[in-house]
Amino acid sequence: MKFLKAFLLLPLAVVALAGPAMAQTKVIVIDRDRVLAQSEVGQHVAERLNTIQTEMAAELQAIGAPLATEREALNAETSNMTQAAVQARPDLMQRIETLNQNAAAYEQARRIRAEELERTRVQALRPVGEALDAIVQQLVADEAPDLLIDRSVVYYASESVDMSQQLITQLNAQLPTVPVNRVRVSVDPAASEGGE
């Protein structure tokens, strides 16, 4: 019984002894998401990506609208027909085949644009990340913390240890904008036919 009491009291003793050591630990917190959202360069990148995404949506709409029209027309023509009656009409079968091919091309165009948008985002944020990493390294050198934590993994941190605003100010001064150019993905027909 004495062993059990001693074993149960051991964690309390460890916490009591660790208290003074923890009080001397210097912790700083940064919020990378906030820095990206509130910095000039982060807002610039977000606005440009939204513009590019809107352009892509318009391109897809131009491709998809005729498909929807043809699909509705085919559905209207074949709604009262049996499958055998549809198959007996080469003109309808050709239209269905063309519609299926165009739908597959539309889906490929949608996937390509999603990939282009992601590659554009990564390319635009690369110099931002490099600049931010350099600023954080300087912050660590200046502040000499024992621990640097991102706010995304912290339940609570007081404003006195959050250095995010300082990072935003420095990033604004150092890198107000970056080029955000749409990255194009080329499509190799042989690769797409063999890969799918």
C-alpha angles and dihedrals in degrees: 000000000000089000091053092050091048091048092050092047093050095081090051091052092049091051091047092051093044093052097082092044092051091049089061095049113109111219127182127186130207129187109211092183091055091046091053093044097046104033119096092240093047091052091046091053092046092051093048092047090051090051092049091047090052090051090051092049090053090050091051091046090055090053096040102045096069089047092055091048093050092045091053091047092050092047090051092049096046101037093098096038129094120235090253092052091051091049090050090061111077092190092058093043090052091050091048091049092048091048091051091049092048091047090053090049089050091051090050090049090051092051092047092052091048089052091046091052092050093047090048090052092049093047093048094047096046095084090041091055091047092051092045092049090053091049091049091049089053090047090053091048092049099041099033095208123186089218134023114193133182112233091233089074097042124087094202136001127169120236089247091072097036110100096178095110090053089052091049091051093049093045091050090053094045104038117013095165142005131196112271107192124167111255110221121215114211118219119222105201092205092052094047092049094048096040099053 
